[in-house]
Amino acid sequence: MTDSDGLDYKDVAAIVRGALSFGRLRFHPKALMFKSSKTGKIDQFSSDDVCEIQWMKASRGHQIVVLTNSNTITKFVGLEEKNKDDIKRFLEDNYKCSFVEKEPFIKGWNWGQVAFNGPLMTFHNDDKPMFEVPLSDVSASTVNKNEVTVEFHQDDDNDLCLVEMRFYVSNAGNEDDVPADLFQKNVMKYADVIKATGDSIVKFEQVNIQTPRGRYDVDMYPTFLRLHGKSYDYKIPYRTMIKLFLLPHNDQRSVYFVITTDPPIRQGQTRYPHIVIQFIKDDWSDLTLELDDETLATKYEGKLQKEMAGPTYEMFSKVMKFVVGQKIFVPGNFVSSRNTQAITCSHKANSGYLYPLERGFMFVVKPPVYIRFDEISSVNFSRVASVAQVRSFDLEIETKSGVGYNFVSIEKKEYTKLFDFLKSKKIRIQNTGGEDDGMGDDFGGNSGSDNEMPDHYLEKMKAEANERDSDDSESEDEDFVAGETPDSSPSSSPSEDGGEGGGEGKKKKLKKKKVVKETEIRSSEGGAKKASKPRKEKKGKKERDPNRPKKPGTAYFQWMNANRPMIKEKYPDFSITEIAKKAGEMWRNMDPASEERKKFDDVYKKAMAKYEVDLAEYNRNLARNPPSSSAGASSPPPKKKKKPTSAAPSSSSGQYKSKETINTDDDLSSDSGSDSKKSKPNVKKEPKVEPVEAEDKKRKRESSSDSHDSDVKAPEEDSDSSEGGKKPPPKRSMRSKGAPTSAPVALPDDTFGDEEFTDGEQPVSASSSDED
């Protein structure tokens, strides 16, 4: 890619210790720059410092090798053949360096000559290079007679890396000169081997380091930093330090100094990419630098003095800044609700502080995390609009590489501050949580906001509360009086009932009672049951025929089922929804013309063709042998009509029939033998009565029959059910005063014939034929 300021190439990788570090390569008239996508580190090579650029064909397209006057070498791969002319023309116009094209030796021989060109060792044959080894990747080298062993630094980010190489160097008939020793000396001349020789520039004793935890003596040498503790000893080259941070603690009594290294230091199998040092503000130090005046004036340009005094954290920061040659990042304009520059939160069950910086987020103390803004894909606020009892929310950050970070237990007071900060940095926010409502302490939220994510748990609780309130209001009886039982059954004896007057009073009360939605269902034993509110019948789910062929899944679902274990292994911390989201993203980014996409498309097409054939065969069989209606396979069963619980429906002949109707002759004869009162053959038809009054009459009839009273009374009629609204006179007793009780008369089986009586209707005794 060519622009007005130079050349810009994306998806180019730098070879660092045998591993590929992808990023962006830019040719500027004043410098050659490369920015790593992983760490964000920018490597610059001044145009005056670059002495030679080599162009060569490589396994990944083409590569360039940059050699500098300061004896450094860097390789970049991923360029194309068409880029060669543009780079060559740009270098001729802006750089004072040579552009050399080399052709590799590809015969596969394992012998040849070795040439040392500064920090680059080239193994060649016929003046064509077989391979090249940057000596800065060498960690050690040994000699055993004519054999030289070269060991390399290991890259922890790669499972496969080059560990060592062995070279056999012949004497060529000269016994005095040992070529193997010369070979080893040339390798070690530019090898990256740290040797603690000489005196350190300055020393800080018993420094409190949070990560890796412990107290260490910090020695600053000209090229590396040494951490000396009781159990571990670390040597960290300055060139591996990519960022320095100075962060104030929320207690205003201490500060954190953070050193970011790449590659990270190791303690056993644990890697520490960030070294967190804690200083107390009140600590004071007097330093004497072990440097001569000439070095202070030339190398450090007079910015460091031989004698310095001040707070320990200021002295440490000042020396590190000029010795390492890196800027120190401090918090910007962000201020929390507590007037601090950090937000208290937790990450991976560990409490710490989140610092919103100008170019990223920094979390300390354990585990320290640095997230650059340019690698953030989106930010999500969760649990913001939750119930009022929850006074915190979570901040979820997702990076472009698919890695997610979750910071929990952030006070709701920080929401507005954090939201405004992210908005000013133009970071995409998935869920604003009601950013337009001016949230304060309570975070009521704007429920009408389109960007607000609903709290389903809160809505569920509200719905259940409203349903309980509506049920209570519907089930309440408006005539209920404390101390009375609404479902109590009426008395069974005339004395308890208060005679006929008591019955009339109760009927008037029932008449005044309002109709409620719930119905009262009386049991046969006389107890009362209150039925719950009638609910609408749910429509039955249509049963699927097991013989019907199942439609196959799409190509995407078949691909996802095949690749789900791979995604889960690559992202072990992902949840089920995150795995599905990642799979969808991978499927969208997949080229439709790729072999993998075509493979699953073909599988889907074959499965769909088979499904259509099976479905046609199924429909033909279904047409030949349709399922029976009773089986219910093709249609759901018809709904049953509900029968009335107490009131008997009227028939076409004007008769009434109840559940207690005697249907068999045996039952009829047993009733006639046990009861002393019989009904007349022709019983006067009465209008339909209300369920409650009919049950009361039935209960009175049973109680009177149990007492074997010979008094015969006509059935009482409800004032509401009589014609004209008038109550008919009661039946008079058929027994004169002082006359003996008549014996029961045996009746034939067909005395009642086809006549039936309604619920609550009291049959008249057959011992008397007088009518009133």
C-alpha positions in Angstrom: 0.0 0.0 0.0 1.4 3.4 -1.0 0.4 6.7 0.5 1.8 10.3 0.3 4.1 9.8 3.3 5.6 6.5 2.3 4.8 2.8 2.0 2.5 0.9 4.4 2.1 -2.9 4.5 -0.3 -4.8 6.7 -0.2 -8.5 7.7 3.6 -8.5 7.8 5.3 -10.6 10.4 8.7 -9.9 12.1 10.8 -13.0 13.0 11.5 -12.7 16.7 13.5 -15.6 18.2 12.2 -17.9 15.6 8.5 -17.0 16.0 6.3 -14.8 13.8 5.1 -11.6 15.4 2.4 -10.1 13.1 1.9 -6.3 12.8 2.2 -3.4 10.4 5.3 -2.3 8.5 5.7 1.3 7.4 8.5 2.9 5.3 8.7 6.6 6.2 11.2 9.0 4.7 12.8 9.4 8.1 12.5 5.9 9.6 11.5 2.4 9.1 8.8 1.4 11.7 7.1 -1.8 12.7 4.2 -2.0 15.2 3.4 -5.3 16.8 -0.3 -6.3 16.9 0.3 -8.4 20.0 2.2 -6.0 22.3 1.7 -2.7 20.6 5.4 -2.1 20.7 6.9 0.1 17.9 10.4 -0.7 16.6 12.0 2.2 14.7 15.1 2.2 12.5 16.4 5.6 11.5 17.0 6.1 7.8 20.6 7.2 8.6 21.1 4.0 10.7 20.0 1.5 8.1 23.0 0.3 6.1 21.6 -2.5 4.0 18.3 -4.2 3.0 18.3 -7.6 1.5 15.4 -9.0 -0.6 15.0 -12.8 -0.7 12.3 -15.4 -1.5 11.0 -17.1 1.7 8.4 -19.7 2.6 5.8 -17.0 3.2 6.1 -15.0 0.0 9.2 -12.8 0.2 11.2 -11.3 3.1 13.5 -8.4 3.7 16.5 -8.3 6.1 17.3 -5.0 7.7 20.9 -4.5 8.8 21.9 -1.4 10.8 25.1 0.4 11.7 24.5 -0.5 15.3 24.9 -4.2 14.5 21.3 -5.2 14.7 19.4 -7.4 12.3 15.6 -7.8 11.8 13.7 -9.9 9.3 10.2 -9.2 8.0 8.2 -11.8 6.0 4.9 -11.7 4.2 5.7 -9.3 1.3 4.7 -10.0 -2.3 6.7 -9.9 -5.5 5.0 -6.8 -6.7 6.2 -4.8 -3.7 9.9 -5.1 -4.6 10.0 -2.3 -7.2 8.1 0.1 -4.9 10.5 -0.6 -2.0 13.6 -0.3 -4.1 12.5 3.0 -5.6 11.5 4.4 -2.2 14.9 3.4 -0.7 16.8 5.0 -3.5 15.0 8.3 -3.0 15.0 8.6 0.8 17.6 6.2 2.3 21.3 6.0 2.0 21.5 2.2 2.0 22.0 -0.5 -0.5 19.2 -2.8 -1.8 20.6 -6.4 -2.4 18.6 -9.2 -4.1 19.7 -12.7 -3.1 18.8 -16.1 -4.5 18.6 -19.0 -2.0 20.4 -22.3 -2.4 17.7 -25.0 -2.7 19.6 -28.2 -3.4 19.2 -29.5 0.2 22.9 -30.0 0.9 24.1 -30.0 4.5 27.7 -28.8 4.0 29.0 -25.5 2.8 30.9 -22.4 4.1 30.1 -20.1 7.0 30.4 -16.3 6.7 30.0 -13.9 9.6 28.6 -10.5 8.6 28.4 -8.7 11.9 25.5 -10.1 13.9 24.4 -12.3 11.0 25.8 -15.8 10.4 25.2 -17.1 6.8 25.6 -20.7 5.8 26.0 -20.7 2.0 27.2 -22.8 -0.9 28.2 -21.4 -4.4 27.7 -17.9 -3.0 24.0 -18.7 -2.5 22.7 -18.7 1.1 21.2 -21.9 2.5 20.0 -20.3 5.8 20.9 -17.4 8.0 21.1 -17.2 11.8 20.8 -13.9 13.7 23.4 -14.2 16.5 21.2 -12.2 18.8 19.0 -15.3 19.1 21.9 -17.4 20.5 21.9 -17.9 24.2 25.1 -20.1 24.5 27.8 -21.9 22.5 30.2 -24.7 23.4 33.1 -26.5 21.7 33.9 -30.2 21.8 37.0 -30.9 19.7 35.7 -30.2 16.1 32.1 -29.9 17.0 30.4 -26.6 17.9 27.0 -26.5 19.6 24.9 -23.4 19.3 21.9 -23.0 21.7 19.0 -20.6 21.1 16.6 -18.6 23.3 13.3 -20.4 23.6 10.0 -18.7 22.8 7.4 -19.5 25.4 4.5 -18.5 23.0 5.3 -21.3 20.5 4.9 -25.0 21.1 7.6 -25.8 18.5 10.9 -23.8 18.4 14.5 -24.4 17.5 16.6 -25.3 20.6 20.1 -25.9 19.3 22.2 -26.6 16.2 25.5 -28.5 15.8 28.3 -27.7 13.3 31.2 -30.0 12.5 34.3 -27.8 11.6 37.3 -29.6 10.0 40.9 -28.5 10.6 41.7 -28.6 6.9 45.2 -30.1 7.7 46.3 -27.3 9.9 47.1 -28.6 13.4 48.1 -25.2 14.9 44.9 -23.4 14.1 41.7 -24.7 15.5 38.8 -23.5 13.3 36.2 -24.7 15.9 37.4 -22.3 18.5 37.3 -19.4 16.0 33.8 -20.4 15.0 32.7 -20.4 18.6 34.3 -17.0 19.4 32.6 -15.3 16.4 29.3 -16.7 17.6 29.7 -15.5 21.1 30.8 -12.1 20.0 27.3 -11.1 19.1 25.3 -13.6 21.1 22.7 -12.4 23.5 24.3 -13.6 26.7 23.9 -11.5 29.9 27.0 -11.3 32.1 26.9 -9.5 35.4 30.3 -8.0 35.2 31.5 -4.8 36.8 29.7 -2.6 39.2 26.1 -1.6 39.0 25.0 1.9 38.3 22.8 2.1 41.4 21.2 -0.3 43.9 17.9 -0.2 45.8 17.7 -2.6 48.7 14.7 -4.6 49.9 12.2 -3.3 47.4 8.6 -4.5 47.9 7.6 -6.3 44.7 4.0 -7.4 44.4 4.4 -9.5 41.3 6.3 -11.8 41.5 5.7 -11.4 45.3 8.7 -10.9 47.6 11.4 -8.5 48.6 14.3 -8.1 46.2 17.5 -6.1 45.9 17.3 -4.2 42.6 20.6 -3.6 40.8 20.7 -1.4 37.7 23.5 -2.3 35.2 24.2 -0.5 31.9 22.3 -3.1 29.9 20.0 -5.0 32.2 18.1 -5.0 35.5 18.8 -7.5 38.2 16.3 -8.7 40.8 18.1 -10.6 43.6 15.9 -12.3 46.2 16.3 -15.1 48.7 15.0 -17.8 46.4 15.1 -16.4 42.9 17.4 -14.2 40.8 16.2 -12.5 37.6 18.2 -10.7 34.9 16.0 -8.6 32.7 17.5 -6.8 29.6 16.4 -3.3 29.1 15.6 -4.0 25.5 12.8 -6.4 26.6 11.1 -3.6 28.6 8.4 -2.2 26.3 6.3 -0.1 28.8 6.8 1.7 32.1 3.8 2.9 34.4 3.7 5.0 37.5 0.3 4.7 39.1 -0.9 6.3 42.4 -2.6 4.1 45.0 -6.1 5.0 46.1 -5.0 5.4 49.7 -2.8 8.3 48.6 0.1 6.9 50.7 1.8 4.6 48.1 2.4 4.3 44.4 2.9 1.4 41.9 5.7 1.2 39.4 4.9 -1.3 36.7 7.4 -2.8 34.2 6.0 -4.6 31.1 8.4 -7.0 29.5 8.3 -9.1 26.3 9.2 -11.9 26.6 8.0 -12.2 30.2 10.1 -13.4 33.1 9.5 -16.9 34.4 9.3 -18.5 37.8 9.0 -22.2 37.2 6.0 -22.7 34.9 4.5 -19.3 35.8 5.1 -16.3 33.5 5.1 -12.7 34.6 4.7 -10.2 31.8 4.2 -7.3 34.3 6.5 -6.6 37.3 4.6 -4.6 39.9 6.7 -2.7 42.5 5.1 -0.8 45.4 6.7 2.3 47.0 5.7 4.3 50.0 5.5 8.0 49.3 7.2 9.0 52.5 10.3 6.8 51.9 13.4 8.9 51.1 16.6 7.9 49.3 20.1 9.5 48.7 21.7 8.0 45.6 25.2 8.0 44.2 25.4 6.9 40.6 28.5 4.8 39.7 29.0 6.7 36.4 31.8 9.1 35.3 31.1 12.6 34.3 31.8 11.9 30.6 29.2 9.1 30.5 26.6 11.3 32.3 27.3 14.1 29.8 27.4 12.1 26.6 25.1 9.1 27.0 22.5 10.6 29.3 22.9 14.2 28.1 23.2 15.6 31.6 19.7 14.5 32.6 21.1 12.4 35.4 23.4 13.7 38.2 26.0 11.8 40.1 24.4 12.8 43.5 20.6 12.7 43.8 18.2 12.8 46.7 14.4 12.7 47.0 11.4 10.3 47.5 12.4 6.8 46.6 9.7 6.3 44.0 10.8 9.5 42.2 14.5 8.5 42.2 13.7 5.0 40.9 11.4 6.3 38.1 13.9 9.0 37.0 16.8 6.5 36.7 14.7 3.9 34.9 13.4 6.4 32.4 16.8 7.4 31.2 18.6 4.1 31.6 15.9 2.1 29.8 15.1 4.9 27.3 11.3 4.5 27.6 8.6 7.0 28.5 6.7 6.5 31.8 2.9 6.4 31.5 0.8 8.1 34.2 -3.0 8.4 34.6 -4.7 11.1 32.5 -7.8 13.2 33.2 -10.0 10.4 34.5 -11.3 11.0 38.0 -13.6 8.6 39.8 -16.5 9.5 42.1 -14.1 9.3 45.1 -11.7 11.8 43.5 -9.1 9.1 42.7 -7.6 8.0 39.4 -8.5 4.3 39.9 -11.6 2.3 40.2 -11.9 -0.5 42.9 -13.0 -3.8 41.4 -12.2 -7.5 41.1 -10.7 -9.6 38.4 -10.6 -13.4 38.6 -11.8 -13.3 42.3 -8.9 -11.0 43.2 -9.5 -7.4 44.3 -7.5 -4.6 42.8 -7.6 -1.3 41.0 -8.5 -0.5 37.4 -6.7 2.6 35.9 -8.3 4.1 32.8 -5.3 5.6 31.0 -5.0 7.6 27.9 -4.2 4.6 25.7 -5.6 1.6 27.6 -6.7 0.0 30.8 -4.2 -1.1 33.5 -5.3 -3.5 36.3 -3.2 -4.1 39.4 -2.3 -5.9 41.6 -3.0 -9.6 40.9 -3.0 -10.6 38.1 -1.8 -7.4 36.4 -3.5 -6.8 33.1 -2.9 -4.2 30.4 -5.5 -3.8 27.6 -4.8 -1.3 24.8 -7.7 0.6 23.4 -6.8 -0.2 19.8 -7.2 -4.0 20.5 -10.7 -3.6 22.2 -13.6 -4.8 20.0 -16.4 -3.8 22.4 -17.3 -3.0 26.0 -20.4 -4.2 27.8 -21.9 -3.0 31.1 -23.8 -5.8 32.8 -26.1 -5.7 35.9 -26.5 -2.0 35.6 -30.3 -1.9 35.6 -30.6 -4.6 38.1 -32.7 -4.5 41.3 -32.1 -1.7 43.7 -30.4 -3.9 46.4 -27.5 -4.6 44.1 -25.1 -1.6 44.3 -22.5 -2.7 41.8 -22.1 -3.6 38.1 -19.7 -5.4 35.9 -17.5 -4.2 33.0 -16.9 -6.8 30.3 -14.2 -6.1 27.7 -13.9 -8.2 24.5 -10.7 -7.8 22.4 -10.4 -8.3 18.6 -8.5 -11.5 19.2 -11.5 -13.0 21.0 -10.1 -12.8 24.5 -12.5 -11.4 27.1 -11.8 -9.7 30.4 -14.5 -9.3 33.2 -14.1 -6.7 36.0 -16.8 -7.2 38.6 -18.1 -5.4 41.7 -17.7 -1.8 40.5 -19.7 0.7 42.4 -22.7 2.1 40.5 -21.5 5.6 41.3 -18.7 5.0 38.8 -21.0 4.2 35.9 -21.5 7.7 34.6 -17.8 8.6 34.9 -16.7 5.4 33.2 -19.3 5.7 30.4 -18.3 9.3 29.6 -14.6 8.2 29.5 -15.3 5.4 27.1 -17.4 7.6 24.9 -14.7 10.2 24.7 -12.2 7.4 23.6 -14.7 6.3 20.9 -14.9 2.8 22.1 -17.9 0.8 21.0 -20.4 0.1 23.9 -22.8 -2.8 23.4 -25.1 -2.1 26.3 -25.3 1.5 27.7 -27.5 0.5 30.6 -29.5 3.7 30.3 -26.9 6.3 29.5 -29.4 9.2 28.9 -31.1 9.1 32.3 -28.4 10.8 34.3 -27.8 7.9 36.6 -26.8 8.7 40.1 -26.8 6.5 43.2 -30.1 4.6 42.5 -29.7 3.9 38.7 -33.4 3.8 38.0 -32.7 3.7 34.3 -34.7 4.8 31.3 -36.9 1.8 30.5 -37.8 3.3 27.1 -34.2 3.4 25.9 -33.6 1.3 22.8 -30.0 0.5 23.8 -30.9 -0.6 27.3 -30.8 -4.4 27.9 -33.9 -5.6 29.9 -33.4 -7.3 33.2 -35.4 -10.5 32.7 -35.1 -11.6 36.3 -36.5 -8.3 37.5 -39.4 -8.4 35.0 -40.2 -12.0 36.1 -40.4 -11.0 39.8 -42.7 -8.1 38.9 -45.0 -10.3 36.9 -45.2 -12.9 39.7 -46.0 -10.2 42.2 -48.8 -8.7 40.0 -50.2 -12.2 39.5 -50.3 -12.8 43.2 -52.1 -9.5 43.8 -54.7 -10.2 41.2 -55.4 -13.7 42.6 -55.9 -12.3 46.1 -58.3 -9.6 44.9 -60.4 -12.0 42.9 -60.6 -14.6 45.6 -61.8 -12.1 48.3 -65.4 -12.3 49.3 -66.9 -8.8 49.6 -69.4 -10.0 52.2 -66.8 -11.7 54.4 -67.0 -10.8 58.1 -64.3 -11.7 60.5 -65.3 -14.6 62.7 -67.6 -16.2 60.2 -66.8 -19.1 58.0 -67.8 -18.5 54.4 -68.0 -22.2 53.5 -69.8 -23.4 56.7 -72.6 -25.8 55.9 -76.2 -25.0 57.2 -77.5 -26.7 60.3 -79.2 -30.0 59.8 -81.9 -29.8 62.5 -84.9 -27.4 62.7 -84.0 -26.3 66.2 -80.5 -25.2 65.1 -81.8 -23.7 61.9 -84.2 -21.4 63.8 -87.2 -23.0 61.9 -88.5 -21.8 58.7 -87.8 -18.1 59.5 -84.1 -18.9 59.8 -84.2 -20.5 56.3 -85.8 -17.5 54.8 -83.3 -15.1 56.4 -80.5 -17.1 54.9 -82.1 -17.1 51.5 -82.3 -13.3 51.6 -78.7 -13.1 52.5 -77.7 -15.3 49.7 -79.8 -13.2 47.4 -77.9 -10.0 48.4 -74.5 -11.7 48.0 -72.7 -10.6 44.9 -71.6 -13.1 42.3 -67.9 -13.8 42.4 -65.7 -15.4 39.8 -65.0 -18.5 41.9 -67.7 -21.2 42.3 -68.4 -23.1 45.5 -68.4 -26.8 45.2 -70.0 -28.8 48.0 -68.8 -32.3 48.8 -71.2 -35.2 49.5 -70.2 -35.3 53.2 -71.4 -31.7 53.7 -67.9 -30.1 53.7 -67.1 -27.2 51.5 -64.3 -26.8 49.0 -63.2 -23.6 47.4 -62.1 -24.1 43.8 -59.2 -22.0 42.5 -59.7 -19.5 39.7 -60.6 -21.3 36.5 -57.7 -21.2 34.1 -57.8 -21.3 30.4 -57.0 -24.7 29.0 -53.7 -24.8 27.3 -53.7 -26.0 23.7 -52.2 -29.4 23.5 -48.9 -29.7 21.7 -49.4 -31.5 18.5 -47.6 -34.8 18.7 -45.1 -35.5 16.0 -45.3 -38.7 14.0 -42.2 -40.7 14.9 -42.2 -42.2 11.4 -42.0 -38.8 9.7 -38.5 -38.2 8.4 -36.5 -35.4 10.2 -35.3 -32.4 8.2 -31.4 -32.2 8.2 -29.5 -29.3 9.7 -28.0 -26.6 7.6 -24.4 -26.6 6.5 -23.5 -24.2 9.3 -24.9 -26.4 12.0 -23.2 -29.5 10.6 -19.9 -27.5 10.5 -20.4 -26.2 14.0 -21.1 -29.8 15.4 -17.9 -31.0 13.8 -15.7 -28.1 15.0 -17.2 -27.4 18.4 -14.6 -29.5 20.3 -11.8 -27.6 18.5 -13.2 -24.2 19.4 -13.8 -25.3 23.0 -10.2 -26.5 23.3 -8.8 -23.3 21.8 -10.9 -21.1 24.1 -11.4 -23.1 27.3 -12.7 -20.1 29.3 -15.6 -19.5 26.8 -19.2 -20.2 27.9 -21.7 -22.0 25.7 -23.1 -18.7 24.2 -19.6 -17.4 23.6 -18.6 -20.6 21.8 -21.7 -20.3 19.6 -20.9 -16.6 18.9 -17.3 -17.4 18.0 -18.4 -20.3 15.7 -20.8 -17.9 13.9 -18.0 -15.4 13.4 -15.7 -18.0 12.0 -18.4 -19.3 9.6 -19.1 -15.7 8.4 -15.4 -15.1 7.8 -14.9 -18.4 5.9 -14.5 -18.0 2.2 -17.6 -19.5 0.4 -15.3 -20.9 -2.3 -13.1 -22.7 0.2 -12.8 -26.5 0.3 -14.1 -26.7 3.9 -17.2 -24.6 3.1 -17.9 -26.6 0.0 -17.5 -29.9 1.9 -20.3 -29.1 4.3 -22.5 -27.5 1.6 -22.3 -30.8 -0.3 -23.1 -32.8 2.8 -26.2 -30.6 3.4 -27.3 -30.9 -0.2 -27.0 -34.7 -0.1 -28.9 -34.9 3.2 -31.6 -32.6 1.9 -32.1 -34.7 -1.3 -32.4 -37.8 0.8 -34.9 -36.0 3.1 -37.1 -35.0 0.1 -37.2 -38.6 -1.2 -38.0 -40.0 2.3 -40.7 -37.3 2.8 -42.4 -38.2 -0.5 -42.4 -41.9 0.4 -43.9 -41.0 3.8 -46.7 -38.9 2.3 -47.6 -41.8 -0.1 -47.8 -44.3 2.8 -49.9 -41.8 4.7 -52.3 -41.5 1.8 -52.7 -45.2 1.5 -53.1 -45.9 5.2 -54.5 -42.8 7.0 -54.3 -43.0 10.8 -57.6 -43.6 12.7 -59.2 -40.7 14.5 -59.1 -42.4 17.8 -55.4 -42.8 17.6 -55.0 -39.1 17.7 -51.9 -39.1 15.5 -53.2 -36.8 12.8 -55.4 -34.5 14.9 -55.5 -33.6 18.5 -58.3 -35.1 20.7 -61.5 -33.0 20.8 -62.1 -30.9 23.9 -64.5 -32.3 26.5 -67.4 -30.1 27.5 -67.5 -29.4 31.2 -70.6 -30.6 33.0 -72.3 -28.4 35.6 -71.2 -29.2 39.1 -74.4 -28.9 41.0 -77.3 -27.6 38.9 -78.9 -30.2 36.7 -79.6 -29.2 33.1 -83.2 -29.4 31.8 -84.1 -32.1 29.3 -86.3 -31.8 26.3 -89.3 -33.2 28.3 -89.0 -30.5 31.0 -87.6 -33.0 33.6 -84.6 -32.4 35.9 -81.8 -34.8 36.5 -78.9 -34.7 39.0 -75.8 -36.8 39.8 -77.6 -38.4 42.7 -80.4 -39.8 40.5 -81.1 -43.5 41.1 -80.5 -45.4 37.9 -81.0 -49.1 38.9 -83.9 -51.0 40.4 -81.7 -52.3 43.2 -80.7 -48.9 44.3 -84.3 -47.7 44.2 -85.5 -50.6 46.3 -82.7 -50.1 48.9 -83.7 -46.4 49.2 -87.4 -47.2 49.6 -86.6 -49.7 52.4 -84.4 -47.3 54.4 -86.4 -44.1 54.1 -89.7 -43.7 55.9 -90.9 -41.0 53.5 -91.7 -41.7 49.8 -92.3 -39.4 46.9 -95.7 -39.1 45.2 -95.9 -40.9 41.9 -96.6 -37.6 40.2 -94.3 -34.9 41.6 -95.0 -31.3 40.7 -92.2 -30.0 38.5 -90.3 -27.2 40.0 -88.2 -24.5 38.3 -84.4 -24.7 38.4 -82.9 -23.8 41.7 -79.5 -22.3 42.5 -76.7 -24.8 43.5 -76.4 -23.6 47.1 -80.1 -23.8 47.9 -80.4 -27.2 46.2 -77.6 -28.6 48.4 -79.3 -27.1 51.5 -82.6 -28.8 50.7 -80.9 -32.1 50.1 -79.0 -31.9 53.4 -82.3 -31.2 55.2 -84.0 -34.1 53.5 -81.2 -36.5 54.6 -81.2 -35.2 58.2 -85.0 -35.5 58.5 -84.9 -39.1 57.1 -82.2 -40.1 59.6 -84.3 -38.9 62.6 -87.2 -41.1 61.5 -89.6 -38.2 62.0 -93.0 -39.1 60.5 -93.9 -35.4 59.9 -94.2 -34.8 56.2 -93.4 -31.4 54.9 -93.6 -30.1 51.3 -90.4 -29.0 49.7 -89.5 -25.4 50.3 -89.3 -23.3 47.3 -86.9 -20.4 46.8 -88.6 -17.0 46.5 -86.4 -16.3 43.4 -87.4 -19.5 41.7 -91.2 -19.4 42.2 -93.5 -17.9 39.5 -94.6 -14.4 40.1 -91.9 -13.8 42.8 -94.3 -15.1 45.6 -93.4 -17.9 47.9 -96.1 -20.7 47.9 -97.5 -21.8 51.3 -95.8 -24.7 53.0 -97.3 -28.2 53.0 -99.3 -29.1 56.0 -98.6 -32.2 58.1 -100.6 -35.3 57.2 -100.8 -36.5 60.8 -103.3 -35.2 63.3 -102.3 -34.2 66.8 -101.8 -37.2 69.0 -102.3 -39.8 66.3 -99.7 -42.6 66.1 -97.1 -42.6 63.4 -98.2 -44.6 60.3 -96.2 -47.6 59.3 -94.3 -47.5 56.1 -96.2 -48.9 53.1 -94.5 -51.2 50.7 -94.7 -50.0 47.1 -94.2 -51.9 43.9 -91.0 -51.5 42.0 -92.7 -49.4 39.3 -94.3 -46.9 41.6 -92.2 -44.0 40.3 -92.2 -45.2 36.8 -90.0 -43.0 34.6 -90.5 -40.0 36.9 -87.2 -38.5 38.3 -86.7 -35.8 41.0 -84.3 -33.0 41.1 -81.5 -32.2 43.6 -82.9 -30.9 46.8 -86.6 -31.9 46.0 -88.1 -33.8 49.0 -90.5 -36.6 48.0 -93.9 -36.7 49.7 -94.8 -39.7 51.8 -97.1 -42.3 50.2 -99.0 -42.9 53.5 -101.4 -40.0 52.8 -103.2 -39.0 49.7 -104.5 -35.7 51.0 -103.4 -32.6 49.1 -103.5 -29.0 50.4 
